[in-house]
Amino acid sequence: MPYDHGHPPPDTAATLALLDATAAAQTAAERRFLLLDRSREAWPYQIAVLVTDGRIAGHSGAGEVDAQGPYAQWLGRLACELRGRPGGALSPADIADAALAAEWAEWWPDHLLWLPAAEGLASDAHAADASPAPHDAQAPAANGQASGLLLVRDLPWMADEADSLGRWFGLWRALDSGRRAEARVASAGGWRGFVNVMRHQPAARRRRIGWALAALIGVLCLPVHLTVRAPGEIVPRDPVVLRAALDGTVRELKVEPNQFVQAGQVLAELDDAGWSSRLQVAQQALLTAETEWRQTSQQALNDPRAKAQLAAAIGKVEEKRADVAFLGQQVRRTALVAPHDGVVLIQDAGGWPGRTVSAGEAVMKLARPGDQEVEAWLAAGDAIDLPDGTPMHLHLASRPGSPVEAKLRLYAFEAEHRPDAGLGYRLRGTLDGDATERLGARGTVRIDGPRVPLGYWVLRRPLAALRETTGW
């Protein structure tokens, strides 16, 4: 039934709403959704498929269609069949390929409306000036590949519906093509846009902007120290590592962590029960051998045969004396003694008593109080060239305002696993003045590297992250 010219057709308001939504859409996915899913608000249909150069660019009710599935393969064959065909209503009887027509009922209802694009759908490579006008929506694609919109439903398509849908599809393509062109200009023409804006500015304002840019470039070229920061602490320069002299069990620690001790003071004792019992047995054996030697010596005065046994008795006594001396030395080695005055450094003091140790296992360290230096762990991502003598400033957590000054003397060649996890390079620095801080005091070390432009100092880490991400 023809429309009353005094009132708009029933789909006009919905069409205008779709046009407004398409113009406001920011992404191509939003615009495709409006075309394929929301168009049914004005024209009833069941399935909508957007075809671009013979490929499925969008499908109603689905975010993506499996290109290797049977449905996508059938759609591809149908797109080839529609290539060059003018727009209009179609049914399976209009398809020349009998096998293709036979599969139609498996996927779709009977009535199809084919709306070809004039010059292919607007894609990422489609130029802005190539977008077709609305009245060209019924022309075949010019690039030899099928491009257009397929609408399927159970009811036949009316001529006025086909005409209005063709106009809506043409308007949609024009809006979509324009939006894509704007996006390309915004992404690729940033500098050109800036130049155009500057060209229309007054001369005085252009001069001010030019001076501001020159000043910014000058500031970015100012030389500054390339500084890095790393966790650090006060450590002994050359501590003595006290190790267990033999296998055994730690019986007792005689000192506390960070305790000052004197040379010769016993620091820890191992369980010497086994060695002490063997020493007692050896001492008794020595007494027995000495008694036998004395008896043999008295008999040798009158008995020539006893004189011949005298040498063997003397040898046995010497053997037992050697055993006693060795075992006595082992008993003494069960005690760890301080070789010089210093401060005891020990981890987990409460876990040592009763612990079994092997010969050569480290038990504690002994450091001279004045033998200090700064140690820092530089993260692998912050590694820069640092020559010997580079200033190091340790800002202790207890006194952040008064840094401890030092000079770099050691920059480890290979990165190690840091105590707080992650790879890092060990740095050691000699104190500039006397040692006044407590061993183990922690803080943050600031290291002043070579002088570089301020712009490089600001962009070094972002450029490194960009290079790592993109492989540039």
C-alpha positions in Angstrom: 0.0 0.0 0.0 1.5 3.4 -0.9 2.5 5.7 1.9 0.4 8.8 2.7 2.5 11.8 1.6 1.2 13.8 4.5 3.0 11.5 7.0 6.5 10.1 7.0 6.9 6.4 6.1 7.0 4.2 9.2 10.8 3.6 9.0 11.9 7.3 8.7 12.4 7.9 12.5 14.3 4.7 12.9 16.5 5.5 9.9 17.3 8.9 11.3 18.2 7.4 14.6 20.5 4.9 12.9 22.2 7.7 10.9 22.7 9.7 14.1 24.2 6.7 15.9 26.4 5.9 12.9 27.7 9.5 12.8 28.5 9.3 16.6 30.2 5.9 16.5 33.9 6.1 17.1 35.0 2.6 15.9 34.4 0.6 12.8 33.1 -2.3 14.9 30.4 0.0 16.3 29.3 1.1 12.9 29.2 -2.5 11.6 27.0 -3.4 14.6 24.6 -0.6 13.7 24.4 -1.8 10.1 24.0 -5.5 10.7 22.0 -5.7 14.0 20.2 -2.5 14.6 18.9 -2.0 11.1 16.1 -4.5 11.9 14.6 -1.8 14.0 13.4 -0.1 10.7 13.3 -3.1 8.4 12.5 -6.6 9.7 15.0 -9.4 8.7 16.6 -12.4 10.3 20.2 -12.5 9.0 22.5 -9.7 7.7 26.0 -10.3 6.2 28.5 -7.7 5.2 30.8 -8.8 2.4 34.0 -7.0 1.5 36.0 -8.0 -1.7 34.5 -11.5 -1.5 35.2 -11.9 2.3 32.9 -11.9 5.2 33.5 -8.6 7.0 30.6 -8.9 9.5 27.7 -11.1 10.5 24.6 -10.2 12.5 24.5 -11.7 16.0 28.1 -13.0 15.8 31.4 -11.2 16.5 33.3 -13.5 14.2 32.6 -16.3 11.7 35.1 -19.2 11.5 36.6 -18.8 8.1 37.4 -22.6 7.9 33.9 -23.7 8.9 31.3 -25.0 6.4 29.0 -22.0 6.8 31.8 -19.6 5.9 32.9 -21.7 3.0 29.3 -21.7 1.6 29.1 -17.9 2.1 32.3 -17.5 0.2 31.0 -19.5 -2.8 27.7 -17.5 -2.7 29.7 -14.2 -2.8 31.5 -15.5 -5.9 28.1 -16.3 -7.4 26.9 -12.7 -6.6 29.9 -11.1 -8.2 28.7 -8.7 -11.0 25.0 -9.4 -10.2 22.9 -6.2 -9.8 21.1 -5.6 -6.6 17.7 -6.9 -5.8 15.7 -9.7 -4.3 16.9 -13.3 -4.9 15.9 -16.8 -4.0 17.5 -20.2 -4.4 15.9 -20.6 -7.8 17.9 -17.6 -9.0 21.3 -19.3 -8.3 22.9 -21.0 -11.3 25.0 -23.4 -9.2 22.6 -26.2 -8.3 24.8 -27.5 -5.5 25.0 -24.0 -4.0 21.2 -23.6 -4.3 20.6 -27.0 -2.7 22.5 -26.0 0.5 20.6 -22.7 0.8 17.8 -24.3 2.9 20.4 -25.7 5.3 21.6 -22.2 6.3 19.1 -19.5 5.3 15.4 -18.7 4.8 14.2 -18.4 1.2 14.3 -14.6 0.5 17.5 -12.7 0.0 18.0 -9.0 -0.7 21.4 -8.3 -2.3 22.7 -4.7 -2.0 26.0 -4.4 -3.9 28.5 -1.6 -3.1 29.4 0.8 -5.9 33.2 0.6 -5.4 33.7 -2.0 -2.6 33.0 -1.3 1.1 35.0 1.2 3.0 38.0 -0.7 4.5 41.2 0.3 6.1 42.8 0.9 2.8 39.8 2.7 1.2 40.4 6.4 0.5 38.1 9.1 1.7 37.4 10.5 -1.7 36.4 7.0 -3.0 33.3 6.7 -0.8 30.2 6.2 -3.0 27.1 8.4 -3.0 23.8 7.0 -1.6 22.1 6.7 -5.0 24.9 4.4 -6.3 24.0 1.6 -3.9 22.5 -0.7 -6.5 25.6 -0.7 -8.9 27.9 -3.7 -9.0 31.4 -3.6 -7.5 34.0 -2.1 -9.7 37.0 -4.1 -8.4 35.8 -7.5 -9.7 35.1 -8.9 -6.2 31.6 -9.1 -4.6 31.1 -6.4 -2.0 27.8 -5.4 -0.4 25.1 -6.3 2.1 23.0 -9.4 2.2 19.7 -9.4 4.1 17.7 -12.6 4.5 14.2 -13.3 5.9 11.2 -15.6 5.5 8.9 -13.0 3.8 9.4 -11.7 0.3 11.1 -8.3 -0.1 8.9 -5.4 -1.3 10.2 -2.9 -3.8 9.9 0.1 -1.5 11.8 -1.8 1.2 14.6 -2.6 -1.2 14.8 1.1 -2.3 14.9 2.4 1.3 17.5 -0.2 2.4 19.6 0.7 -0.6 19.6 4.3 0.3 20.3 3.5 4.0 23.2 1.3 3.0 24.6 4.0 0.7 24.4 6.6 3.5 26.0 4.2 6.0 28.9 3.6 3.6 29.4 7.3 3.1 29.5 7.9 6.9 31.8 4.9 7.5 34.2 6.0 4.7 34.4 9.5 6.0 35.1 8.4 9.6 37.9 6.1 8.4 39.4 9.0 6.4 39.3 11.2 9.5 41.0 8.6 11.6 43.8 8.2 9.0 44.4 12.0 8.8 44.4 12.2 12.6 47.0 9.4 13.0 49.2 10.2 10.0 48.9 14.0 9.7 49.7 15.2 13.2 52.6 17.3 12.2 50.8 18.6 9.1 47.8 19.6 11.3 50.1 21.4 13.6 51.7 23.3 10.7 48.3 24.2 9.4 47.2 25.5 12.9 50.4 27.5 13.2 50.0 29.0 9.7 46.7 30.5 10.8 48.0 32.0 14.0 48.9 35.7 14.3 52.6 36.6 13.7 53.1 37.7 17.3 51.7 34.4 18.7 53.8 32.4 16.2 56.9 34.2 17.5 56.0 33.5 21.1 55.4 29.8 20.3 58.7 29.7 18.4 60.6 31.1 21.3 58.9 28.7 23.7 59.9 25.8 21.5 63.4 27.1 21.2 63.6 27.4 25.0 62.3 23.9 25.5 64.8 22.5 23.0 67.6 24.4 24.8 66.5 23.0 28.2 66.4 19.5 26.8 70.0 20.0 25.6 71.3 21.0 29.0 74.0 18.6 30.3 73.1 16.7 33.5 74.5 13.7 35.3 73.0 10.4 34.2 72.0 9.3 37.7 70.8 5.8 38.8 69.5 4.6 42.1 70.0 1.2 43.8 69.4 -0.3 47.2 72.6 -0.3 49.3 74.1 -0.9 52.7 77.3 -0.6 54.8 79.2 -3.8 54.6 82.7 -5.0 55.8 85.4 -4.6 53.2 87.4 -7.8 54.0 85.6 -9.9 56.6 87.1 -13.2 58.0 84.9 -16.2 57.4 85.0 -18.6 60.3 84.3 -22.1 59.2 83.8 -25.4 61.0 87.2 -27.2 61.1 85.6 -30.7 61.2 82.3 -32.5 60.9 80.0 -32.2 63.9 77.1 -30.6 65.6 77.0 -27.0 66.9 76.6 -27.2 70.6 76.5 -23.6 71.6 77.1 -20.0 70.3 79.1 -18.0 72.8 78.4 -14.6 71.2 75.5 -12.5 70.0 75.1 -11.0 66.5 77.0 -7.7 66.1 78.9 -8.3 69.3 82.4 -6.9 69.6 84.9 -9.6 70.5 88.6 -9.7 71.2 91.3 -11.9 69.7 91.4 -15.4 71.2 87.8 -15.3 72.5 85.7 -18.5 71.9 82.8 -17.7 69.6 81.2 -21.1 69.2 81.7 -24.7 70.2 81.0 -27.9 68.4 80.0 -31.1 70.2 83.3 -32.8 71.1 82.0 -35.8 73.0 83.3 -38.2 70.3 86.7 -36.7 70.1 87.0 -36.4 73.9 86.3 -40.0 74.5 88.8 -41.0 71.8 91.4 -38.8 73.5 90.8 -40.4 76.8 91.3 -43.9 75.3 94.5 -42.7 73.6 95.8 -41.3 76.9 95.2 -44.6 78.7 96.9 -46.4 75.8 99.9 -44.0 76.2 100.1 -44.7 79.9 100.1 -48.5 79.3 102.8 -48.1 76.6 105.0 -46.0 78.9 104.6 -48.6 81.7 105.6 -51.4 79.4 108.6 -49.4 78.2 109.8 -48.8 81.8 109.5 -52.5 82.6 111.4 -53.5 79.5 114.1 -51.0 80.4 114.6 -52.5 83.8 114.7 -56.1 82.4 117.2 -55.0 79.7 119.8 -54.5 82.5 120.0 -58.2 83.2 118.3 -60.0 80.3 119.8 -59.7 76.8 116.4 -60.8 75.3 114.6 -57.8 76.9 117.2 -55.5 75.5 116.1 -56.5 72.0 112.5 -55.6 72.8 113.4 -52.1 74.1 113.3 -50.4 70.6 109.8 -51.8 69.9 108.6 -50.5 73.3 110.0 -47.0 72.6 108.3 -47.0 69.2 104.9 -47.9 70.7 105.2 -45.1 73.2 105.9 -42.5 70.4 103.0 -43.8 68.4 100.6 -43.4 71.4 102.0 -39.9 72.1 101.3 -38.9 68.4 97.7 -40.2 68.8 97.2 -38.2 72.0 98.6 -35.1 70.3 96.4 -35.4 67.2 93.2 -36.1 69.2 94.0 -33.2 71.5 94.3 -30.9 68.5 91.0 -32.1 67.2 89.3 -31.4 70.5 90.7 -27.9 70.4 89.5 -27.4 66.9 85.9 -28.0 68.0 86.0 -24.4 69.3 85.8 -21.4 66.9 88.2 -18.7 68.2 88.4 -15.1 67.1 91.7 -14.5 65.2 91.6 -10.7 65.9 89.4 -8.1 67.4 86.2 -7.3 65.5 82.4 -7.5 65.2 80.6 -10.8 64.9 78.3 -11.1 61.8 76.0 -14.0 62.0 72.6 -14.9 60.4 69.8 -16.6 62.4 71.7 -17.0 65.6 68.9 -19.1 67.2 69.1 -21.7 64.4 72.7 -22.8 64.9 72.6 -24.7 68.2 72.0 -28.4 67.4 72.7 -27.9 63.7 74.9 -30.4 62.0 77.8 -28.9 60.0 80.4 -30.2 57.6 84.1 -29.4 57.6 84.6 -26.1 55.8 81.0 -24.9 56.3 80.8 -21.2 57.1 79.3 -20.4 60.5 79.9 -16.7 61.0 82.0 -13.7 59.9 84.3 -11.5 61.8 84.8 -7.9 60.6 86.9 -5.0 61.9 84.6 -2.1 62.8 86.6 0.4 60.8 86.9 -1.7 57.7 83.7 -0.6 55.9 82.6 0.2 52.4 79.3 0.8 50.5 77.7 -2.1 48.6 74.8 -1.6 46.1 72.9 -3.8 43.7 72.2 -2.0 40.4 69.2 -3.5 38.5 70.0 -4.9 35.1 67.6 -2.4 33.5 69.5 0.6 35.0 73.0 -0.6 34.0 75.1 2.3 32.6 78.8 2.9 32.0 80.4 3.7 35.4 84.2 4.2 35.5 86.2 3.7 38.7 86.0 6.6 41.1 82.3 7.4 40.2 80.7 9.2 43.2 78.3 7.2 45.2 75.9 8.7 47.8 74.3 6.3 50.3 71.2 7.9 51.8 70.5 5.8 54.9 66.9 5.2 56.0 67.8 6.5 59.5 69.5 9.7 58.2 68.3 10.5 54.7 69.5 14.0 54.9 73.2 13.2 55.5 74.4 10.8 52.8 77.5 8.6 53.2 80.0 9.5 50.5 82.0 6.9 48.6 83.9 6.3 45.4 83.2 3.3 43.1 86.0 0.7 43.2 84.2 -2.5 41.9 81.6 -2.9 39.1 80.8 -6.6 38.7 81.2 -7.9 35.2 78.2 -10.3 35.4 74.7 -9.8 36.8 73.8 -11.9 39.8 70.5 -12.7 41.6 70.0 -9.9 44.1 69.0 -10.7 47.7 65.7 -9.0 47.1 65.0 -11.0 43.9 65.8 -10.0 40.3 69.1 -9.7 38.4 71.6 -7.0 39.4 75.2 -5.9 39.3 77.2 -5.7 42.5 78.8 -2.3 43.1 81.4 -1.7 45.9 82.6 1.8 46.9 85.4 3.0 49.2 84.3 5.5 51.9 85.6 9.0 51.5 86.0 9.5 55.2 86.3 7.5 58.4 83.9 4.7 59.1 81.2 6.1 61.5 78.1 4.1 60.6 76.9 0.8 61.9 77.6 -2.3 59.8 74.4 -3.4 58.0 72.9 0.1 57.9 70.7 0.2 54.8 69.4 2.9 52.4 69.4 4.0 48.8 72.5 4.7 46.8 72.5 7.5 44.2 75.2 7.1 41.6 76.3 10.0 39.4 77.2 8.7 35.9 78.5 10.6 32.9 76.9 13.9 31.7 74.2 13.6 29.1 71.6 15.9 27.6 68.5 16.4 29.8 66.3 15.0 27.0 68.3 11.8 27.0 68.0 11.6 30.8 64.2 11.9 30.6 63.7 9.5 27.6 66.3 6.9 28.3 64.0 4.5 30.2 60.9 5.0 27.9 63.1 4.4 24.8 64.6 1.2 26.4 61.2 -0.1 27.2 60.0 0.7 23.7 63.0 -1.1 22.2 62.4 -4.1 24.4 58.7 -4.3 23.5 58.9 -3.7 19.8 62.4 -5.1 19.0 63.5 -1.9 17.4 
